[in-house]
Amino acid sequence: MLATNLRYSGDDIFTLVNSCAENSNLNLLHFSDCDRPFDELWLDKVKQISAEIPLLKSDISMLKDFGSQLGKTDTEGQLKHLELYEVSFSKQLASARDAITKKSKLYKTMGFFAGSAIALMMI
């Protein structure tokens, strides 16, 4: 959505990100004050998000890197930047889904064995 808005509207980065945040119900990414450079405000938002939502260090690092370059190049450069991070975020999401699948199987197995051990101790 950000790439589409960037390509066709040509607005400043604050307006683009706020528009995408509103349309996606991502209120944590809404910028109310625009008095500082975007990359500084982005880093503050990432810190705020990571305090509220448990994220991996690699996720936080990717988010910081993603926002640090937005609004610094021409339109084509920003579109390439968005494409690059779209692929990176997709890989990270697939990795997280695989980890959830593996860990859920592990937790089910551990629960079964813990329950069996408790039942044996009670007998």
PESUL-V270966 format. One record per residue. N is the residue number from 1. RES is the residue in one small letter. PHI is phi in whole degrees, -180 to 180 (* if undefined). PSI is psi in whole degrees, -180 to 180 (* if undefined). OMEGA is omega in whole degrees, 0 to 359 (NA if undefined). Layout:
<<N	RES	PHI	PSI	OMEGA> <N	RES	PHI	PSI	OMEGA>>
//
This chain:
<<1	m	*	-39	180> <2	l	-64	-41	180> <3	a	-64	-42	180> <4	t	-64	-47	179> <5	n	-63	-40	179> <6	l	-64	-43	183> <7	r	-67	-40	190> <8	y	-103	-21	183> <9	s	-99	-39	181> <10	g	74	16	179> <11	d	-71	170	177> <12	d	-71	165	187> <13	i	-64	-34	179> <14	f	-63	-46	180> <15	t	-63	-42	181> <16	l	-64	-47	182> <17	v	-68	-41	178> <18	n	-62	-40	179> <19	s	-63	-44	178> <20	c	-66	-39	179> <21	a	-64	-42	179> <22	e	-66	-44	182> <23	n	-69	-25	183> <24	s	-103	4	183> <25	n	59	38	176> <26	l	-106	72	185> <27	n	-63	-23	179> <28	l	-67	-21	181> <29	l	-99	16	179> <30	h	-87	130	181> <31	f	-102	113	180> <32	s	-90	-35	178> <33	d	-108	136	183> <34	c	-123	32	185> <35	d	-88	-14	179> <36	r	-112	167	178> <37	p	-61	149	185> <38	f	-59	-42	184> <39	d	-64	-35	177> <40	e	-67	-45	179> <41	l	-65	-36	178> <42	w	-63	-45	179> <43	l	-62	-40	176> <44	d	-63	-41	179> <45	k	-64	-41	180> <46	v	-64	-41	177> <47	k	-62	-43	179> <48	q	-64	-44	180> <49	i	-65	-44	182> <50	s	-69	-22	176> <51	a	-76	-31	182> <52	e	-91	-31	184> <53	i	-122	129	179> <54	p	-70	116	179> <55	l	-123	153	174> <56	l	-73	156	178> <57	k	-61	-35	179> <58	s	-67	-36	177> <59	d	-66	-44	179> <60	i	-62	-43	179> <61	s	-62	-44	179> <62	m	-63	-42	179> <63	l	-63	-42	179> <64	k	-63	-46	180> <65	d	-64	-39	181> <66	f	-60	-51	183> <67	g	-75	-22	184> <68	s	-68	-23	182> <69	q	-105	-6	180> <70	l	-69	136	177> <71	g	81	6	184> <72	k	-102	-14	182> <73	t	-122	-178	176> <74	d	-72	176	184> <75	t	-59	-46	181> <76	e	-64	-39	177> <77	g	-64	-41	179> <78	q	-69	-37	178> <79	l	-64	-41	176> <80	k	-64	-40	178> <81	h	-61	-45	179> <82	l	-64	-40	178> <83	e	-63	-44	180> <84	l	-60	-47	182> <85	y	-76	-24	174> <86	e	-63	-42	177> <87	v	-66	-44	181> <88	s	-64	-44	179> <89	f	-67	-35	178> <90	s	-65	-42	177> <91	k	-63	-42	180> <92	q	-64	-40	179> <93	l	-66	-42	178> <94	a	-63	-40	178> <95	s	-63	-42	179> <96	a	-66	-40	178> <97	r	-64	-40	177> <98	d	-63	-43	179> <99	a	-63	-41	179> <100	i	-63	-43	180> <101	t	-62	-46	181> <102	k	-66	-44	182> <103	k	-69	-33	179> <104	s	-67	-37	176> <105	k	-65	-41	180> <106	l	-63	-45	181> <107	y	-65	-37	177> <108	k	-64	-44	180> <109	t	-65	-44	179> <110	m	-63	-39	178> <111	g	-64	-41	179> <112	f	-63	-47	182> <113	f	-70	-37	177> <114	a	-66	-42	177> <115	g	-64	-40	178> <116	s	-65	-42	180> <117	a	-65	-41	179> <118	i	-65	-41	179> <119	a	-63	-41	179> <120	l	-66	-37	180> <121	m	-70	-31	179> <122	m	-73	-29	180> <123	i	-78	*	NA>>
//
